[in-house]
Amino acid sequence: MRNALGRVIPESAAGYGPITPFAGAFAAKPDGVRRNGPVKAVGSGRSKVLASLEAAFKAAGLRDGMTLSFHHHLRNGDFVLNMVLATAAHLGLRDLTIAMSSLHPVHAPLVDRMRDGTVSGLHTNYIVGPVAGAVSAGILAKPVVMRTHGGRARAIETGQLTIDVAFIAAPAADDYGNLSGVDGPSACGPLGYAAADAEFADVVVAVTDCLRPYPLFPISIPQTRVDYVVVVDSIGDPRGIASGTTRMTNNPTDHKIAHATARVIRASGLLKDGFSFQTGAGGASLASAHYVRRFMREGGIVGSFALGGITNYMVEMLHEGLFKALIDVQCFDLEAVRSLACDKNHIEVGASFYANPFTRGCVVNRLDAVVLGATEIDLDFNVNVVTGSNGVIMGGSGGHADAAAGAALTIVAAKLMRKRLPIVVERVLTATTPGETVDVLVTERGLAVNPRRPDLAERLRAARLPVKRIEELHEAALDLTDPPDPVPLGDKTVALVEYRDGTMIDVVRQASI
Amino acid sequence: MRNALGRVIPESAAGYGPITPFAGAFAAKPDGVRRNGPVKAVGSGRSKVLASLEAAFKAAGLRDGMTLSFHHHLRNGDFVLNMVLATAAHLGLRDLTIAMSSLHPVHAPLVDRMRDGTVSGLHTNYIVGPVAGAVSAGILAKPVVMRTHGGRARAIETGQLTIDVAFIAAPAADDYGNLSGVDGPSACGPLGYAAADAEFADVVVAVTDCLRPYPLFPISIPQTRVDYVVVVDSIGDPRGIASGTTRMTNNPTDHKIAHATARVIRASGLLKDGFSFQTGAGGASLASAHYVRRFMREGGIVGSFALGGITNYMVEMLHEGLFKALIDVQCFDLEAVRSLACDKNHIEVGASFYANPFTRGCVVNRLDAVVLGATEIDLDFNVNVVTGSNGVIMGGSGGHADAAAGAALTIVAAKLMRKRLPIVVERVLTATTPGETVDVLVTERGLAVNPRRPDLAERLRAARLPVKRIEELHEAALDLTDPPDPVPLGDKTVALVEYRDGTMIDVVRQASI
């Protein structure tokens, strides 16, 4: 069948069941109730500390076919998924489903576990590295389910994604299960992507390398939701938290795009006292914060909050008084971690508060402007951040589609071409973020405004910004680049791309690699 | 039927259904799942502010027969219950059930609403003032359900107590429903008793007199759980937060008991580094903190946490470095409110974290020592804090039974007689806290140790404390007091007294007043 974007999607999928086609960014309405978590009773005097992961597997009753969840705040420094997989393989478990908010190159051992049948199912919001290649090549019989950060929280809260055992990488814990992300040698900041897991999983196992005296605080995840605590030598390498993408770019093209992006925000009329802002952690997206900062200083503007994915750059803007608060679901560097630990204006929130569309209001709904990247953007402003030009998975939505849907002004800031391939295309290979939620594309060759926003186009023209039709940018890209080869794809569906509301926005087919 | 304490209780009750008899403090085991809260979606740009309580009633679909919940952090200064009741009466609603965590003299208008049929059901953890008298006199056809603070959170989470509309008195709010208890003219500290209401009620209405710019923080209750915000002139009188019971006593008998209580704690072996402590807010109970403080100073002891109901006295002990943290579900005075607002070592928690027996571990489980009061205590160490000597309701468990069950050492500190009536009785009129969870009774005439704790009796004797049999204290009380008149009680059950696990520990019968 075809969904509202014209994408061909199956009626159902193995391990998933019936598929609801995407019908528009704000079309789906929730019904029903949140998932039931189990009622348990833990009495006085009982310590929750177990001697090993193996002991936790036993205590949790972990068995073949179960769904195990993980969070990714340790990013490419995470050791916990690999430790748990090694234990599962050692115990001979089969047919597990891994639900991890994001997968990084460090998680390469998962490929072996998918190959040997220890793992047969995968749910995630973002994949880079060997796991992405293996999934694209069709290593699993069942398609991987890819979600947004808000969509994952929604799926857990509504019971679409049920978790048997949640493993929480806890930079610090006490013996009764209070967990903190800002303490210990592997401090990573918030534990926001694990919040729903802890709330709704049947069994919750904290894995830590830093056991503190009771009571540990500040509390990211409370004792009332944690069953067991396992102490290991090390849960991760903090150097892996800061990935390369979070450094401010020196590239002049990035800066040209970033400057134009900041001018778009200023011209939109949103850049005034109370301004709220989210930006990506790399390239032109992060560089736009540099120019927004300059404009805020010049205008004497005091914003309300910056949201994200928080980098040191946002911490500096907080310290400078340009924002009153940082609302933080994930730290992108260690300076942000230190800020969260000591600054009461730097607030930790869970993924549901951040971006779950099926709550009484998540914080992306209150964003004035968000600046996002893209692998491809098409003439309908649909964005692809899942697959590369060769059809291989190399990312995922993360919070992309969430922030785009919530913000009053959504800007995609991207170079017109990457590696001699055009970014602006007639039709994206994989639709991740629907065009109706994207307002402006900014490139180094000019910018295009979504025809749904004539008011905005008028403002940008009045500010003498180089507004073009997106078709013009597409043609400019074609003039500059080699004609792209058609991407040879197999018939097999290797990934389902869920929109944040749980409808299917696209699928990814097997790539020839 | 008779329960494990030999109390005669009905098999079922109107508006309640079948009754499970109390079988022992740790006998009941939970099964099943937490209650489902509704899944909702609130999109961008929608303000939650409504013009009036009447508008909120309409938006919430409030109708006859519904259950409305309230919290009591504004204590005897609360205006919100009365405002909502006035609106309900004005709209001609009937047959409402009020579930408020505690009722105070200021809530006298509830009596009129019970009399005129606006309200026909009541759930609460504590009642003093005109409502208590009216309930005891049998104003309602259905018995009132009295719970503990932890038991109320349990009842809400498990779905035993379902809430249609929760009204949350919010000292500060933003227009998207983030609520804080430490800001605004009616700042009251934590909103811990409203946490479960906000999580599980079908509709959540915040009532505030202080609307702040978005985002409001620190966040006591998040936007993801709040449907509507109503701004009124005033939600309460902060002077009502500090009730008379929270002042340090000058009474020499109280101090004699308090000193002996502190000696019991010291002799128990628990008063060492890491010590954790909870005490009541009045009389000998609060005064015991004075002597515990002295002993901690003298011994150079650094405790882990103090829990409660937090008073200024505990704040001083925190500042002095005698505790590392205060864990706070309710502030008893404005100094404590100020401390919570600015000290990161003063931690707000919800009622479930505080005392819900059916979680993966509440914090009362980690208490070393708690000092509690009593209206009566009997030869089996069962305690009554619900009814006075005339059989009229004049209190309730609050956290009494919760802390007693959780703490390693539970001390009841009380004068041997009150108003010429003995505190130590053969059999308490109403059983609130089971004797198996009470370790020591301390009076001005000596102390008695529960026969279940021969180890403790041995330690106290070794410390030359005046250990007696509780029967001796009972006889001493009889010698000093007038023989108590038999209490004339009717047949009608006016209140069900639930133990924290949801079993029935006793009932209250109609009093002749």
Contacts between the chains, C-beta under 8 A, distances in Angstrom:
chain1	res1	chain2	res2	distance
A	26	B	43	6.2
A	29	B	41	6.3
A	30	B	39	4.2
A	30	B	40	6.4
A	30	B	41	5.1
A	31	B	39	7.1
A	32	B	36	7.8
A	32	B	38	7.8
A	32	B	39	5.7
A	33	B	36	3.2
A	33	B	37	6.3
A	33	B	38	5.6
A	33	B	39	6.1
A	34	B	36	5.5
A	34	B	37	4.8
A	34	B	38	7.3
A	34	B	39	5.7
A	35	B	36	7.5
A	36	B	32	7.8
A	36	B	33	3.1
A	36	B	34	5.5
A	36	B	35	7.5
A	36	B	36	5.9
A	37	B	33	6.3
A	37	B	34	4.7
A	38	B	32	7.8
A	38	B	33	5.6
A	38	B	34	7.3
A	39	B	30	4.2
A	39	B	31	7.0
A	39	B	32	5.7
A	39	B	33	6.2
A	39	B	34	5.7
A	39	B	157	7.0
A	39	B	158	5.7
A	39	B	358	5.1
A	40	B	30	6.4
A	40	B	358	6.9
A	40	B	359	6.8
A	40	B	360	5.3
A	41	B	29	6.3
A	41	B	30	5.1
A	41	B	357	5.8
A	41	B	358	5.0
A	41	B	359	7.4
A	42	B	359	7.1
A	42	B	360	4.9
A	42	B	361	3.8
A	42	B	365	7.1
A	43	B	26	6.2
A	43	B	357	8.0
A	43	B	361	7.9
A	43	B	365	6.4
A	44	B	365	4.2
A	44	B	366	7.6
A	44	B	405	7.7
A	44	B	406	5.5
A	44	B	407	7.8
A	44	B	408	7.2
A	45	B	365	7.3
A	45	B	408	7.5
A	46	B	361	7.4
A	46	B	365	7.9
A	48	B	360	8.0
A	48	B	361	7.3
A	157	B	39	7.0
A	158	B	39	5.6
A	176	B	361	5.6
A	176	B	365	7.8
A	176	B	366	6.3
A	177	B	360	6.7
A	177	B	361	6.7
A	204	B	360	7.6
A	213	B	274	6.7
A	213	B	304	6.5
A	214	B	274	7.9
A	214	B	304	6.1
A	214	B	305	7.9
A	214	B	366	6.0
A	215	B	304	6.6
A	215	B	305	5.4
A	215	B	325	5.8
A	215	B	327	6.5
A	215	B	347	7.6
A	215	B	363	7.2
A	215	B	366	7.3
A	217	B	325	6.1
A	217	B	344	7.9
A	217	B	345	7.6
A	217	B	347	5.3
A	218	B	344	7.0
A	218	B	347	7.6
A	219	B	347	7.3
A	222	B	349	7.8
A	222	B	353	5.7
A	223	B	353	7.3
A	223	B	360	6.7
A	223	B	361	5.1
A	223	B	362	7.9
A	223	B	363	7.4
A	224	B	352	5.9
A	224	B	353	5.3
A	224	B	356	7.3
A	224	B	359	4.1
A	224	B	360	5.6
A	224	B	361	6.5
A	224	B	362	6.6
A	225	B	359	7.8
A	225	B	360	6.2
A	226	B	360	6.0
A	227	B	360	5.7
A	274	B	213	6.7
A	274	B	214	7.9
A	304	B	213	6.5
A	304	B	214	6.1
A	304	B	215	6.6
A	305	B	214	7.9
A	305	B	215	5.4
A	324	B	213	8.0
A	325	B	215	5.8
A	325	B	217	6.1
A	327	B	215	6.5
A	344	B	217	7.9
A	344	B	218	7.1
A	344	B	344	7.0
A	345	B	217	7.6
A	347	B	215	7.6
A	347	B	217	5.3
A	347	B	218	7.6
A	347	B	219	7.3
A	349	B	222	7.8
A	352	B	224	6.0
A	353	B	222	5.7
A	353	B	223	7.4
A	353	B	224	5.4
A	356	B	224	7.3
A	357	B	41	5.8
A	357	B	43	7.9
A	358	B	39	5.1
A	358	B	40	6.9
A	358	B	41	5.0
A	359	B	40	6.8
A	359	B	41	7.4
A	359	B	42	7.1
A	359	B	224	4.1
A	359	B	225	7.8
A	360	B	40	5.3
A	360	B	42	4.9
A	360	B	48	8.0
A	360	B	177	6.7
A	360	B	204	7.6
A	360	B	223	6.7
A	360	B	224	5.6
A	360	B	225	6.1
A	360	B	226	6.1
A	360	B	227	5.7
A	361	B	42	3.8
A	361	B	43	7.9
A	361	B	46	7.3
A	361	B	48	7.3
A	361	B	176	5.6
A	361	B	177	6.7
A	361	B	223	5.1
A	361	B	224	6.5
A	362	B	223	7.9
A	362	B	224	6.6
A	363	B	215	7.2
A	363	B	223	7.4
A	365	B	42	7.1
A	365	B	43	6.4
A	365	B	44	4.3
A	365	B	45	7.3
A	365	B	46	7.9
A	365	B	176	7.8
A	366	B	44	7.6
A	366	B	176	6.3
A	366	B	214	6.0
A	366	B	215	7.3
A	405	B	44	7.7
A	406	B	44	5.5
A	407	B	44	7.8
A	408	B	44	7.1
A	408	B	45	7.5
